[in-house]
């Protein structure tokens, strides 16, 4: 992890947010994201992580509270204006069979250039640059229909970067990636936030991924933000206590790596699930049955 960067600016600010669909799923959500930061959003299945992103992008109902990007109210922006502030890598992106990889990546520039300009020479150079960053340049002229799910995910990530927004939202970005491609995606995101000041918010399921790549972690539980961690200043016990809101058996350990770099690792104490199962099966009911 790197130290907090000087001259950070707030790129997105959420205050007292309640968001959902027919009823609120999340309530009283408060956080700020700063330039150059990666924020991991952790929570159990169904806790509202994706709903939070949908609220930010206009896909869910905001019942109360405010969301600003820079100094602008997200709720009052048009779709085009919002696309100039936030780019979303969705976990449900659909492969576009019949289109070449480079054409799909080029589509990301539409939000800030318009339909007639997004195929310009400058954008073609950017397409090749993002493809090189993610090691998919050999696929640029391939049809999307022949790509694996993981390869498609890297293409969609490149398209998201082409949108050139100050804030990038990634919803379970590594869900279909192998270990190495996952490393490429997170390394690429880390390089961009460090070098360009972009902000990334990432919905994640693996706490180790959050500990490895994020500057801060927002823990969602019971419909709200149950904890927030600054990984640059939080100690082992504080991290463990926050993560145990979600994972009661998690253990946190700090180890030293190359060049004396401190790495925070997590693991789970082994549960004797079969013993629990046997205990339940052997319990007799009041009628004397098993």
N, C-alpha and C positions, 0 to 999 in steps of 0.2 A: 504494500500500500504506500502511496505517496503522501506527502504532507499536504495540508490544505493550501490552496494556491492564493497568493495575494491578489487583490483587485477583483475578487469574485463579485458578480452581480446576480441578483435574484432573477431567474428566468421564468419561474412559475410559482405562484403563491395560491394556496388553497386554504380557505378560512371557513370553519363551522359548516362544512359541506355535508348535506344529506342527499343521497342519490339512490335511485332505484328504478322501478318500473311502475307497477300498479301501487306499490308501497315502497318506502325506503328500505334498501338493503344495507346501506352504510349510513352512519350518522356521526356528526361532530368530528369530521375529518379535518385535521389541521397539519399542514407541512409547507415548507419552502424548499425549492430546488435551486441550486446556484450553478453558475457557469462552471464548466469543467468537472462537475460532479456526476457520479453514477450512483443512483439510489435503487436499492433492491427492495421489492415489495414481497413479503413472505406471508403466507397464510394457508390454512388447510383448504381442502376442496370445498367450494361453495361459500366461501367467506366473503366474496365480493371483490376480489382483485381485478378481474376483467371488467366488472361493473364500474369500478373507479375509472378505468381507462375510457369506458364508453361515456361516462359523464363528462370527462375532459374533452372528448372528441364529438360530443353532440348525439351520441347513440343511446343515452339513457336520460331519464327525467331527473332534473335537479329540483328538489323540494325546497331547499333553503341553502344559504351560504353563498360564497363567492369564489370564483376562479379567475385569476388574472395571468396573462402571459406578458412579461415585461410590465407595462403599465396599462395594458388593454384588457377589457372584460371579455373573457372567452365566450360567455353566454350570449353576448350581443354581436358576435362576429358572424359574418356569412361563412358558408362552407369554404369558399375560396380563401377568405382571410384566415380562417382557422388552419387551413392546410399550409399557409405560409408560416405558421407558428409551431405546429405539431405535426410530426410524421409518425405513423403507426405501422409497426410490423406485427400483423395479426397472426395468430396461430391457425386461423382458418382460411388462409389465402389459397385460392384455387389455381392450379397450373393452367396456363393459357396455351393449350395445344394449337399448333399452327402458327405461333409467333416465335421468332428467334429470340434467344436470350438477350442480345443487345437491344432489341426493340422493347422488351419488357423493362429493362433497366432504364432506358431512355424515357419511358412514360413517367418516371418520378419527377422529371424536370417540368412537367406540365403545370404544376401548381404555381410556379414563379415565372414561367416564360410564356405561357399560353400555347394554344394548339399549333399555331403556325411557326413558332420559333423553337419548340423543344427538340427538334432534330438538327439544330445548328452544329457547326464544326466544334465549337467550344464544348458543347455537351457531349459530343462523341469522344473527345479526349477524356472527359470526366468519367464516362462509362468505362473506358479502358483502364483508368486509374483505379476505380473502385473494384473492377474485376480482378486487377492485379493484387490489390490489397487482400482480397478473399481467395486468391488463387483459383479463379474460375475463368481466366482469360481464354483458355483453350475451348471453353464452351460457348463463346460469344455468338458463333454462327450456327449453333445447334438449335433444333426445334425443342421448345419447352416440353413437348409431349413425350420425349424419350428420356428425360431426366428423372433421377430418383427423387424421392420426397425431400431428402436432405439437401441435394443439389438445388432443388427448387427453392428451398428455404434460404440458401445463400444468395440466390438470384434476387429474391424478394427483399432481402436485407440490403443488397446493393441498390435496388430501386428505392428503398426507403431513404438511404443516404443521398440519393440524387435529388430528393426533395429539398435538401439544403435548409432545414429548419433549425432554429436554435435549440429545440427540444425534440428528443426522439423517444418514443414509447415502444417498448418491446415486450410483447405478451408471450411468455414462455418461449423465448427465441431458440432455445436449444432442444426443444421437444423431439425433433426428428433427426437430430445431428449425431454423427458418430463422435468419438472423443476428440479426434484431431480437428474435425470441422467445427466442433463446439469451441475448441481452443482458438481457431482462426477468427470466429465471430467475436468472441469476447476480447481477444487481443486487438482486433480491428477497432472495436468500440472504445477500448481503453486508449488507444493511440489517438483517436479522433477527439475524445474529450480532453485529453492532456494537451493536445497541440492546437485545437481550434476553439476551445471553450464551450463546445456543445454540452448540453445536459442530457443524460439518459436516465429514464425510469424503466426498470425491468421487473416484470412479474416473473418470479422464480419459484420452483418447488424444492430445489436442493439447497439447503442452508450453506453447504460447503461452497457452492458457486457464489453465493452472496458474500461469504466471508473472504473469498479469494479476489473478487473483482470490484466490489462496491466500496464506496466511501461511507455511505450510511445505509441503514436498513430500517424500513417501516414495517412493523408487525401488525397485521390485521387479525382481529379475533373478536367474536361476539358482536359483530356489526360495527366495530369502530377501530381506531388506531390504538392498540393496547400498549405499544411501546415504540420508541424510536432510539436507534443506536448510532452514535458517531464512532465508526470503527477506528478512527485515528486516535481517539482519546479514551475509549471504553476499555476497561480491563476484562480479564477472563471471567471473573465472577459476574460482572454486570452483563456481559454477552450471554453467558449461560443462563442467567435468571430470565432475561428477555426471551430467549429462544425456547425456554421451557414452558412458556405460555402456550406454545404450539406443540412442542415435542417434549413431554415430561421426562423422558429418559435420555435426553441428549447430554453429551459430555463435551466440554471444550478443553482443548489442550493447545498450548503455544510451543512451537518448535523452532529451532534455528536452522536456516537453510544456507545456501551459498552466500558468501560475503556477509555473513552474520545477519542476513535478513530474517525478520521474525514473521512466521506464518502461523495463522490461527487455524487449527484443524478441529473438526467435529466428528464424533462417532456416537453410536447408540449402545447403551448397555443391553446385553442380550436378554430378551424376554423368554421365559420358559412357557411358551404358548401351549405346547402339548400337555404340560402338567396342569395348566389352567383348564384345558379341555377335559382331561381325565377327571379333575375335581368336580366339574359341573356334571359330568355323566354319572358319577358315583353318588351324587347327592340324592337322597331319597325324598320323595314328596310326602306330604302329611298322610296320604292314604296307604303308605307303605310300599308304593311302587318305586322303580328306579328311574 
